Amino acid sequence: MKSDVVIIGGGISGLSLAFYCAGAGLKTTLLEKNDSVGGSFNSHQFSENGLKFWLEMGAHTCYNSYQNLLDIVEACNISDTIIPREKVPFSLLIDNKVTSLMSALNIFEVLKSIPAIFSLKKDGLSVREYYSKIVGQENYNKVLSHFFSAVPSQPTDDFPADMMFKSRPKRKEVLKNYTFTNGLQSVARAIAKRRGINVFTSQDVTGVEMLDGRYVITTAGGGSYSAATLALATPSAVSSHLLQSIDPAIAGHLGKLKAASVDSVGVIIRKGDLSVKPVAALISPNDIFYSAVSRDVVPDEHFRGFAFHFKPGLSEEKKMKRITEALGVSTAKIAHTCQVTNVVPSLRVGHKEWLESMDRMLSGKNILLTGNYFGGMAIEDCVSRSRSESERMKNM
Ligand SMILES: Cc1cc2nc3c(=O)[nH]c(=O)nc-3n(C[C@H](O)[C@H](O)[C@H](O)COP(=O)(O)OP(=O)(O)OC[C@H]3O[C@@H](n4cnc5c(N)ncnc54)[C@H](O)[C@@H]3O)c2cc1C
């Protein structure tokens, strides 16, 4: 099949790039390995006796500072499905008991650190270097480091401080933080249905080569697609592998990045079977899971759900045992389970220099690269990167 651009990877990076390419009038093909689009932007759907429920297995919150995402949501005519998130707390789980994050902080240490809030700059500092000065070393070690590690589901001590939480201009008329009536995946589905975008799922891309000036993309199932422009929206290691024969220098530069796998297990429980108070997420310091993100932010009449984000390499039994202990329920009370593995980048101080070199290498080439390992891993970072890559292509 012939297209102007073939995009490999159907997470929010690939989908938003498809949105921009199709908007520019290009015949756009998107290839996704899984049987549905969304990647880490994927809400699991469950139904029982006609009752429907969804659970976020990856991303869960959007903000009014996600301006590029909001523009896409508006263009897809789904702004009316934006809904608020219930104000329930992010809590700590200590000895299987839920306690508040604030009660675990040493307030005197926070007060002592106040001058640093005004004088310290994030630039060039790691998360540990910056935040241990902002809240105090003990508070950082005991509380905040676990809270931060829960964000990308991996230790974040060495992450660049300026890439963890970014301040962006906000759309004041939009809810500060929100989700969508049917979960975040409704955005993925709406983009995939746009005119000019051909989406093919269950397409595990295994090879890319250049033939007669066009990119030829082949899949594990024997599919073949060709395009004038190639776009990669897969984790950095996959993109590096696929580019090896086309552009070894870019492949090598991508290969320098590290990433972590997150094994997520979702559990759905009938409401009456669970006594844990409503929470946005549970964070359990030094545990085998980084966080258990709850659906309590969009309460349901019949079910509650939690996505446990585990360290990689644990057995199914060990994960399920920990889930039942943490929630205080027996396995028999779990109505439904689901599993996914997502890949998240392990960013390091110096990433900006890596990015500048990457962009110099891409200059003038009809290869587009997007993903969650450029300006940051938030949804808006992915969409902004896709937008700037689509603009680079228009100017080529
Ligand atoms: C647990 C968790 C919670 C998060 N919470 C938030 C949040 O609340 N708010 C926020 O802003 N961000 C959040 N994030 C970050 C954000 O969700 C991700 O960074 C973003 O969704 C990544 O999108 P992506 O398209 O770059 O990558 P992915 O979503 O990983 O998509 C890459 C796609 O490429 C496909 N693929 C891989 N190899 C191939 C191949 N060979 N052929 C074809 N397809 C292939 C994959 O199947 C996948 O669908 C969270 C992330 C995680 C993991």
The ligand as an SDF file (V2000), in Angstrom:
LIG
                    3D

 53 58  0  0  0  0  0  0  0  0999 V2000
    1.5690    4.2090   34.0320 C   0  0  0  0  0  0  0  0  0  0  0  0
    1.6700    5.5110   33.2880 C   0  0  0  0  0  0  0  0  0  0  0  0
    0.9580    6.6290   33.7280 C   0  0  0  0  0  0  0  0  0  0  0  0
    1.0560    7.8430   33.0370 C   0  0  0  0  0  0  0  0  0  0  0  0
    0.2870    8.9150   33.4370 N   0  0  0  0  0  0  0  0  0  0  0  0
    0.2850   10.0520   32.7070 C   0  0  0  0  0  0  0  0  0  0  0  0
   -0.6420   11.0940   32.9930 C   0  0  0  0  0  0  0  0  0  0  0  0
   -1.4980   10.9720   33.8620 O   0  0  0  0  0  0  0  0  0  0  0  0
   -0.5780   12.2400   32.2350 N   0  0  0  0  0  0  0  0  0  0  0  0
    0.3400   12.3950   31.2410 C   0  0  0  0  0  0  0  0  0  0  0  0
    0.3680   13.4580   30.6240 O   0  0  0  0  0  0  0  0  0  0  0  0
    1.2020   11.3860   30.9150 N   0  0  0  0  0  0  0  0  0  0  0  0
    1.1670   10.2250   31.6080 C   0  0  0  0  0  0  0  0  0  0  0  0
    1.9990    9.1950   31.2660 N   0  0  0  0  0  0  0  0  0  0  0  0
    2.9240    9.3720   30.1420 C   0  0  0  0  0  0  0  0  0  0  0  0
    2.2260    9.2240   28.7930 C   0  0  0  0  0  0  0  0  0  0  0  0
    1.0830    8.4290   28.9230 O   0  0  0  0  0  0  0  0  0  0  0  0
    3.1560    8.5560   27.8030 C   0  0  0  0  0  0  0  0  0  0  0  0
    4.4320    9.1590   27.8030 O   0  0  0  0  0  0  0  0  0  0  0  0
    2.5690    8.6490   26.3920 C   0  0  0  0  0  0  0  0  0  0  0  0
    1.2460    8.1440   26.3720 O   0  0  0  0  0  0  0  0  0  0  0  0
    3.4930    7.8940   25.4460 C   0  0  0  0  0  0  0  0  0  0  0  0
    2.9460    7.9320   24.1600 O   0  0  0  0  0  0  0  0  0  0  0  0
    3.8080    7.4320   22.9170 P   0  0  0  0  0  0  0  0  0  0  0  0
    2.8980    7.3890   21.7640 O   0  0  0  0  0  0  0  0  0  0  0  0
    5.0490    8.2400   22.7940 O   0  0  0  0  0  0  0  0  0  0  0  0
    4.3160    5.9740   23.3230 O   0  0  0  0  0  0  0  0  0  0  0  0
    3.4540    4.6570   23.5300 P   0  0  0  0  0  0  0  0  0  0  0  0
    2.1640    4.9730   24.1540 O   0  0  0  0  0  0  0  0  0  0  0  0
    4.3760    3.6940   24.1940 O   0  0  0  0  0  0  0  0  0  0  0  0
    3.1450    4.1790   22.0490 O   0  0  0  0  0  0  0  0  0  0  0  0
    4.0820    3.5210   21.2500 C   0  0  0  0  0  0  0  0  0  0  0  0
    3.2800    2.5720   20.3770 C   0  0  0  0  0  0  0  0  0  0  0  0
    4.1730    1.9300   19.4630 O   0  0  0  0  0  0  0  0  0  0  0  0
    3.7100    0.6050   19.2880 C   0  0  0  0  0  0  0  0  0  0  0  0
    4.8180   -0.2070   18.7710 N   0  0  0  0  0  0  0  0  0  0  0  0
    5.9680   -0.5720   19.4080 C   0  0  0  0  0  0  0  0  0  0  0  0
    6.7290   -1.3170   18.5830 N   0  0  0  0  0  0  0  0  0  0  0  0
    6.0620   -1.4100   17.4080 C   0  0  0  0  0  0  0  0  0  0  0  0
    6.3310   -2.0550   16.1720 C   0  0  0  0  0  0  0  0  0  0  0  0
    7.4710   -2.7610   15.9570 N   0  0  0  0  0  0  0  0  0  0  0  0
    5.4190   -1.9620   15.1760 N   0  0  0  0  0  0  0  0  0  0  0  0
    4.2500   -1.2430   15.3430 C   0  0  0  0  0  0  0  0  0  0  0  0
    3.9540   -0.6340   16.5080 N   0  0  0  0  0  0  0  0  0  0  0  0
    4.8410   -0.6970   17.5240 C   0  0  0  0  0  0  0  0  0  0  0  0
    3.2870    0.1870   20.6970 C   0  0  0  0  0  0  0  0  0  0  0  0
    2.4390   -0.9380   20.6810 O   0  0  0  0  0  0  0  0  0  0  0  0
    2.6080    1.4590   21.1960 C   0  0  0  0  0  0  0  0  0  0  0  0
    1.2160    1.4610   20.9360 O   0  0  0  0  0  0  0  0  0  0  0  0
    1.9000    7.9550   31.9130 C   0  0  0  0  0  0  0  0  0  0  0  0
    2.6130    6.8290   31.4580 C   0  0  0  0  0  0  0  0  0  0  0  0
    2.4890    5.6160   32.1300 C   0  0  0  0  0  0  0  0  0  0  0  0
    3.2170    4.4030   31.5920 C   0  0  0  0  0  0  0  0  0  0  0  0
  1  2  1  0
  2  3  1  0
  2 52  2  0
  3  4  2  0
  4  5  1  0
  4 50  1  0
  5  6  2  0
  6  7  1  0
  6 13  1  0
  7  8  2  0
  7  9  1  0
  9 10  1  0
 10 11  2  0
 10 12  1  0
 12 13  2  0
 13 14  1  0
 14 15  1  0
 14 50  1  0
 15 16  1  0
 16 17  1  0
 16 18  1  0
 18 19  1  0
 18 20  1  0
 20 21  1  0
 20 22  1  0
 22 23  1  0
 23 24  1  0
 24 25  2  0
 24 26  1  0
 24 27  1  0
 27 28  1  0
 28 29  2  0
 28 30  1  0
 28 31  1  0
 31 32  1  0
 32 33  1  0
 33 34  1  0
 33 48  1  0
 34 35  1  0
 35 36  1  0
 35 46  1  0
 36 37  1  0
 36 45  1  0
 37 38  2  0
 38 39  1  0
 39 40  1  0
 39 45  2  0
 40 41  1  0
 40 42  2  0
 42 43  1  0
 43 44  2  0
 44 45  1  0
 46 47  1  0
 46 48  1  0
 48 49  1  0
 50 51  2  0
 51 52  1  0
 52 53  1  0
M  END
$$$$
